[in-house]
Amino acid sequence: MNRIILASIGIMAVYFLVMGVVFPDALSFTEKRETSPFFVTSQEKKSISSNESFDFIIDTGITGGDSDMLILIIGFPDAKSFDGIQIKSSDFTQSPKFFEVGDEIKTYYPSDYKIAEYPLLHIFNMPNPINKKPILQLEITPENLGEYRIFTKAKSAPFTEDSIFPKGGNVDEDNEFVEKKVVIVE
């Protein structure tokens, strides 16, 4: 019986030595890639008439290697709800999340929560290989006359300084850069 216990302790010691010393050293020689997201937005019209719709298309991807996750966030600061916003098509693998004004949103870092100031659409791929370039097409019917703004940004995981796109421009409620597109409703 003592031999079995001693053998078990010996096997466990070897296992923990290999897992704690050999594997971490071997893995440290592997190159770690940092991914960066990108997107290109297009809209068919710069101005529309009241009660008219327009298509808004976002073509996304990752550079630098495969990513654990690609997140696309679209904000509609001039909308009151998602009543005039529909997803026409999506190549994203995960279901979209719609956040209405006043909804609590878990931020991606640093694991905090915030309250939505305007409707937000979060859609993502998990995982997102470098060769996957999902496209999202929205049909938007603005509710009011005047400027209708759309804020777009992308994030990739693991989160680093380079994992947020765009790198400049307008700032949203998270103090992060967004690409701002405007349609004039006449």
C-alpha positions, 0 to 999 in steps of 0.5 A: 500500500505504501508503494502505491502511495509513493508511486502516486506521489512520484507520478504527480510530482513529475506531472506538476514539474512537466506542467509547471516548468517544461510546458511554460518554457516551451510555450514562451518560445512561440510567437504571440501575435497581436491582432488588429481589427478593421472595417470599411463602411459604405452607404448608398445615400448621403441625404434622404427624404423623410420616411425613406430608408437607406442601406448601411454596409460594414465590411470587417476583418482582422490583421496580424493573425487569428483572433479569439473574437471580433466585435463590431459595435454600431451606435445610433445617437440620433435614434430613440430605439431600434424601430427604424433599424433592421439587419438585412444580412449578416455573416457574423457567427454570433447573434446580435445584441441590441441595447436600448437607451437605459440598458445596462451594458457590460463593457469589454474592459475593464469588466465594468458596466455602463448605461446605454445613452443611445441604441447600440448594436453589438455583433461578433464572431467567436473565434475569428480567423484572419481569413474571415471577413464578415459583412453586416448590412443594415436597413435604416429608416431615420425617425426625425429630420436633420442629421442622422449619425452612425458611430462604428468601431471594432475590437478584437480579442485578446484586448490590447492597445492595437485591438480597437479600430479606428485609431482616430476621429470622433469619440463615443461615450466610452471615450473610444474612437469611432468612425462617424457617418452622417445622413441628412434627412430632409 
